[in-house]
Amino acid sequence: MWALNNEKSNPLSSRRDVAASLKTMLEALDAQFPAGSSRFSLGETCAHYATDIAQMEGLSRALWGLFPLMASGESEPFSEKYLTAIKLGTDPHGEGYWGETGPYDQRLVEMAAYGLGLALLGNTLAERFSERELENLHAWLNQITDAQMPDSNWNYFAIMVQLGFKRAGLPFDQHAIDRRFAMMEAYYLGDGWYSDGPGRPRDYYISMAFHFYGLIYATLSGDEARAAVLRERARLFARDFIYWSAADGASVPFGRSLTYRFAMVAFWSAVAFSGLDAFTPGVVKGIILRHLRWWQQQPIADRDGILTLGFAYPNLAMCEDYNSPGSPYWALKTYLILALPEDHPFWLAEEQPLPTLAEKHVIPHAQQILMHSKDSQHVVMLTAGQLELNNYVNTEAKYTKFAYSSRFGFTLERGRFGLKHAACDSMLLLADGDDYFRGRRECDEVRVDENYIFSRWSPWRDVQIATWQIPFGEWHLRLHRIHSARRLQTAEGGFAVMKAEHRLRERGCYLAAENGYSAIVDLSPELAREPDSIVTPPNSSIMFPECASIPLLKTEIPQGQSWLCCAVTASEKQRAAATPILSITRGQAVIRDPESERLLSFTL
């Protein structure tokens, strides 16, 4: 789908088109898949687990697409090779055995795909194994039942395996299912939202894991009481999550595991598969197909048609230590819709655009405010920052910036010294005279209001910063009240665009680049900041490989209290939207639009 120029013309409008795109990817994998093997290699980079496990991972993740295709009864040439691999991989006496698992083992993650296959195909799959082969498969998968795993979405892997056992008529453990659900109940936040474990982020794992698996379980388990709860939570979640999608098919890149790419909309495939009435089938269909079309235009495959590590292009700099060459194929979870026959209401429905969405949508449980442009072609997520406790690579860039954009994404830190490498887009960075910059990381306090997100954070123990992030039409404002025991250098960035010459006007920096327009304007009440821009190294942006330009405001703050304030905007094309006017008087902030009657007032 992604490798050949002629594949970019696939309209991706019908079930046949979507199946063709999957088969193209499976054909590329097939060329790397030796017959009679239980694993295959897709590259020479590595993850924190052994190479043979990574090779088993790549094979297993292809099954997220293959099993739904098999469940539909559609003719495909790949299944025999994969079923042979499964038999070899689960034979404890064979050379291809995938081995015994240990605590926190990557192989436990991959078991969920086999649970899906057994759940979708049931006896149809089991009948393709001999009695001994089926016993081997059951024994190997059953290692997950009492396995020690992270207290997170991983609990669903054990549930998917038990669901598969149940659907295929194999011995299953209902107590194990109940226990895993009870563990996850501890981090249900309400209104359809979970955190990915106690105190952990609210990112794409909530959609592509919790609700994705939850809706599969609700549809196939026969557990009606639990299914009703899972479906209602998914319905509530859908009302918020739709705001993460833009009308052009893009989604807001935020958090870790972005190399899974179109898994961003796997939730909507589960909505279609389960028949959940969150939105009309046409709306759901539109979200999924536009998203696949958006990815079809991105250079995300190598010359052999293999999905690369990265986001909108190959980029190892953004990868986590659990990303192996086969990891990106978790994107195939989105192909769950292929389990639906061609005469299903989802495929028969006429594709519809996004429904009318509010320009501002507050999600308190996620500590986010989503901003949609008037045509929804651009989505900006304001967030308080959610520290990922595992401290994966570029955690601050992926989780703690002030804003994330469906069009402009974000940049990654490329070095510890100097502003050029510091990923200053959508960040306030501070340095203590040494050119080593610190920004917001862990928040001491977060509040989400109808009109703003408030966070309190400390880059040093003797520096406290209170930040208000306020959506306001095409702009968002940032107000920082800083109490510092030291003199500090500061730099605050807007959205990163392709390399462009800046234009300075009054107190702002404006960039008109090939891929869009970005501006930041100083509104500080006392300290006047110097507008400027900076160019980052290649491969800093997750959206494009070229150098990025970031509009900046710079100043030095003294000891004591300082206010730093600004207005930030970005769009596909330059617009003449007037800069908001800010006044701060006696603890009251007032924001005005000079061209309309829009006014916002709140207490600081």
Secondary structure, 3 states (H helix, E strand, C coil): CCCCHHHHHCCCCCHHHHHHHHHHHHHHHHCCCCCCCCCCCCCCCCCCCCHHHHHHHHHHHHHHHHHHHHHCCCCCCCHHHHHHHHHHHCCCCCCCCCCCCCCCCHHHHHHHHHHHHHHHHCHHHHCCCCHHHHHHHHHHHHHHCCCCCCCCCCHHHHHHHHHHHHHCCCCCCHHHHHHHHHHHHCCEEECCEECCCCCCCCCHHHHHHHHHHHHHHHHHCCCHHHHHHHHHHHHHHHHHHHHHECCCCCECCCCCCHHHHHHHHHHHHHHHHHCCCCCCHHHHHHHHHHHHHHHHCCCCECCCCCECCECCCECHHHCCCCCCCCHHHHHHHHHHHHHCCCCCHHHHCCCCCCCCCCCEEEEHHHCEEEEECCCCCCEEEEECCCCCCCCCCCHHHHHCCCEEECCCECECCCCCCCHHHCCCCCCEEEECCCCCEECCCCEEEEEECCCCEEEEEEEECCEEEEEEEEEECCEEEEEEEEEECCCEEEEEECCCEECCCEEEECCEEEEEECCEEEEEEECCCCCCCEEEEEECCCCCECCCCCCEEEEEEEEEECCEEEEEEEEEEEECCCCCCCCCEEEEECCEEEEECCCCCCEEEEEC
